[in-house]
Amino acid sequence: MTNYTPQEREILIALGLKMRSVRLSLNLSQEELAELSGLHRTYISSMERGERNIAILNIIKICRSINLPPEKILEGFYEPRLDK
């Protein structure tokens, strides 16, 4: 696995947990979400565990497959820089 900073790792884990939460709220298995989105089940699994730096295109694929605007998944991850 790529060497991420602790802050980057925290973001990947939080994003994975958010994606998992959305999937579970829709009563979808990882396999069902994979099929809907055109991604592999192991990709969904590793993404949910925070092991993947998920590409924006894959975020969009997943969100389209479950009719969820991508900004809902990414909500809360932006922190403006205060050092400018």
Contacts in CASP RR format, 6 or more apart in sequence:
PFRMAT RR
TARGET T0000
AUTHOR 0000-0000-0000
METHOD contacts of the structure
MODEL  1
MTNYTPQEREILIALGLKMRSVRLSLNLSQEELAELSGLHRTYISSMERG
ERNIAILNIIKICRSINLPPEKILEGFYEPRLDK
1 51 0 8 1.000
2 53 0 8 1.000
4 12 0 8 1.000
4 53 0 8 1.000
8 53 0 8 1.000
9 50 0 8 1.000
11 77 0 8 1.000
12 50 0 8 1.000
12 51 0 8 1.000
12 52 0 8 1.000
12 53 0 8 1.000
12 54 0 8 1.000
13 49 0 8 1.000
13 50 0 8 1.000
14 77 0 8 1.000
15 47 0 8 1.000
15 50 0 8 1.000
15 54 0 8 1.000
15 73 0 8 1.000
15 74 0 8 1.000
15 77 0 8 1.000
16 47 0 8 1.000
16 48 0 8 1.000
16 49 0 8 1.000
16 50 0 8 1.000
16 54 0 8 1.000
17 48 0 8 1.000
18 73 0 8 1.000
19 47 0 8 1.000
19 48 0 8 1.000
19 54 0 8 1.000
19 62 0 8 1.000
19 73 0 8 1.000
20 48 0 8 1.000
22 66 0 8 1.000
22 68 0 8 1.000
22 73 0 8 1.000
23 30 0 8 1.000
23 33 0 8 1.000
23 44 0 8 1.000
23 48 0 8 1.000
23 66 0 8 1.000
26 66 0 8 1.000
28 36 0 8 1.000
28 66 0 8 1.000
30 41 0 8 1.000
30 44 0 8 1.000
30 45 0 8 1.000
30 48 0 8 1.000
31 41 0 8 1.000
33 39 0 8 1.000
33 44 0 8 1.000
33 62 0 8 1.000
33 65 0 8 1.000
33 66 0 8 1.000
34 40 0 8 1.000
34 41 0 8 1.000
34 43 0 8 1.000
34 44 0 8 1.000
36 65 0 8 1.000
36 66 0 8 1.000
37 44 0 8 1.000
37 58 0 8 1.000
37 61 0 8 1.000
37 62 0 8 1.000
37 64 0 8 1.000
37 65 0 8 1.000
37 66 0 8 1.000
38 61 0 8 1.000
38 65 0 8 1.000
39 58 0 8 1.000
39 61 0 8 1.000
39 62 0 8 1.000
43 52 0 8 1.000
43 58 0 8 1.000
46 52 0 8 1.000
47 54 0 8 1.000
47 58 0 8 1.000
56 70 0 8 1.000
59 70 0 8 1.000
59 73 0 8 1.000
59 74 0 8 1.000
60 70 0 8 1.000
62 73 0 8 1.000
63 69 0 8 1.000
63 70 0 8 1.000
63 72 0 8 1.000
63 73 0 8 1.000
END
